[in-house]
């Protein structure tokens, strides 16, 4: 990949994929658009989009002062068209999407799986559900902050792929151990 660090270099385009595109991939899009402002442009999509962003995702992002105005649940097919943005990176954030056959992505992007438990699947009290969303957000933010700190201009494609895969295996992305253990 080794990218020259020049003022005319465009921002890297990053697509976050999930099945429903209502929680994790939406959060990742918002996080990277803030953390990587100027260097990265994030998008999200789903293989079977829900058609709307989960209300808890919007509530959490608003609480954390993220701009939610442009966030929407959409199909990954929007990003496989000839006139779609040329993608540099595609990250799956759910295990289901990682196992699906993806469309062709313009730009031959680098890919990695950064699986995070689905907060939208959590059942329980309002507090338990809120904690699941906050935990997913924390995991994604940790991974994205590592990603944006990589010296992309100094890494060859193989080294970069190793780094991307390692980010997906970071321990901070695992659910915290229970106090009973």
N, C-alpha and C positions, 0 to 999 in steps of 0.2 A: 504494500500500500504506500509506503514512504511518500508522504505528501510534502511538497515544499511549503515552507511557512512564508507565504507571500501575501501581501495585502489584497491581491485580486482573487485569492482562493475563495471559492464560495463556501458557505456553511455546509457541513456534512448533513445529509438527509438520513434520518433514522426512523424506521417503522417498527412500532411495537405491536405484536400480534397476540390475540387471545381469541377464544371461540366466540364469546358474546359481545366483546368490545363495549362493556358497560362499567367495568371497575378497574382491574389491574392495568390494562393497556392504556386506558384513559388517564389514570394517575401517572403512569410513566411518561406519557406525552406531555402532561402539564409540568412534571418535575424537570424533564430534560429541557423543555422550552425555557424554563427559568434558569436552571443551573448552567446550561450551555449556551445561553443567549449570545448571539453573534458568531459562535463557532458551530452550533448544531441547530437543525430545524427538525423537530419531532412531529411524527404523525402516529396515529393508532388506527387499527382496523380489526375486524373479526371475520372468521370463516363463516360463521352463522350469527351475524350481529343481532342483538336484541332490538335494535331500532331506537333505543333510548338509553341514556346514561343512568346508571343506578342512582337514586336520590341520595343515598348515603355517600357516594363518591363525590357528588356535587357539594353536599353539606360539609364534608371534610375539607375539600379543596378551598371552599369559601372561608371556612374557619381559619385556614392557614394562609389566607390572603392571595390565593392563586386566581388568575383570570380564568373564568369558566365560560366566557361568552362564546368562544368558537368550538367548544367541545361537543361532539356528537358521535353517536354509534353508527358505524358505517362498514361496508363490506370491503374485504381485502382486494376485491376485483377493481376497486377504484384506483389501486396502485399498480395494477398489472397492465394498464393500457399504454400504448405507444407514447401518448402525450403526458403520461404521469411523471411526477418528479423522479429524476434519476436517484436511486437509492444507494447509499453507501453502506448502511448497516440494517439488518433486519433481526430483531430479537423476539423470540417467543417468550411469553411470560406465564403461559399455562401449559400443562402437560398435554392436554387434548390437542391444542393447536400445533404443538411440537411434533405430534405424531401424524398430522394430516399432510397430504400432498399439497404443497403450496403452488400458487401460480408462478409464472415466470415474472421476475422482478427486473425492470429496466435498470441497467447499471451494474449488473453482476455483484450485488452487495455481499459483504461478509455477513455471516449468520452465526448466532449462538442461542442457546436455550438458557433463559434465566427464570426458571419456574418459581412461582410464588403461590402459596395456598390461596384458594378463591374465597375472598371475604363475603361475596354475594351468596355463597352456599352455606354460610354459617346460620344455624338456627339457635335461638335462645332469647335471652332478654335483650332489650335495647342496648344495655351496657355491653353485653358480650358481643353483639354485632358491631357496635362502634369500635370496640377494642380490636376486632378482627380487621376492620378497615384501616385502623391506625397502624396495626402491625404490618399489613401488606404495604402500606405507604412507606413505613420505615425501611422495610426490606428493599423496596424499589429505590428509594432515595439513596440508601447506602451503596447499592450497585451502580446507580447512575453517577454518583459523586466519584466513585473509583474510575468509572469509564471516562468522564470528562477530564480527569487528571492525567490520563495516559498521554505520553509524549508521541502522539500519532505521527508527527513528522520525523521521528527517529526510529520507528519500528518497521521492519519488513513485514510482509503479509503473513508469513508463518508465525513470527513472534507475536504479531497482533492477534492472530487467531487463538494462540495459546492464552493470551491475556484475557480475551473475551470469554473463552471457555472457563477460565479460572474464576472470573467474576461471577459466573453462573453457579459456581460451587462454593461461594463464600459462606462461611459459617453463620454470619449475621443474618443470612436469609432463611435460616432454619427457625421454626417456631421455638420460643423460649422454653426451657425445661420447666416443668411444673415444680412448685414449691414442695410437693409431696415426695419428690425423688431424692 
